[in-house]
């Protein structure tokens, strides 16, 4: 999901996306621990997604845009 797409979401949708991303990260870490994870690059991808979502939420909170 690109930054422009994230900015187009409402606050409720952002919270939902953030919750889903945290759940996805948990599942990836679980699969990593049980040696079922095939693509290890998925974990940093999800972490970056979480960071993007949190950044956009913080910008809105501060009223910068």
N, C-alpha and C positions, 0 to 999 in steps of 0.2 A: 504494500500500500504506500503510495507516494504522499509527500507532504501536502500537496494541493488537495488530494482526496481526504486526508485527515482533517485539514482545516475546514472542509465543506461539511463535516459531520456536526451534529448538535452535541451539546454537553452530555446528554444522556447516552447518546450513541458512543461518544468517546469513552465514557465509563464502562460501557458494555464491552467495547473493543479491548480496553485495558484488562478487564477481568478475564476475557477469553485468552488474551496473550499470556497472562500469568498462569492460567490453567495449561496452556500449550507448553510453556516453559517447564512447568512441573512434570508434565507427561514425558517431555524429552529427557529431563534429568533422570526420571524413573527408568526409562528405556536405556539410557546410558549406563546406569548402575547395574542393570540386568543384562548388559551386553547385547541388547536387541536393536540399538540405534545404528543405522547404516550410514547416514550422512551426518557427520559431526559438525558440519557448518550450519546446521539448523539452529543450534543453540545461540551462537552470536547473532544470527539473523533475527531471532525472536527478541533477544535482549535489546537490539537496536530499535526494533518496533516499539517495545515498551518505553524506551527512552524518548522516541519521537512523540508518542502519545502523551507522556508526562510533560514534555516540553510545551506542547501545544496547549495543554490544560493550564499550565502555569502562566503562559503568556496571556491567556484569556482571563485568568484570575487577577493578574496585575493590570489588565486593561490596556495592554500595549498595542493591540491591534483590534 
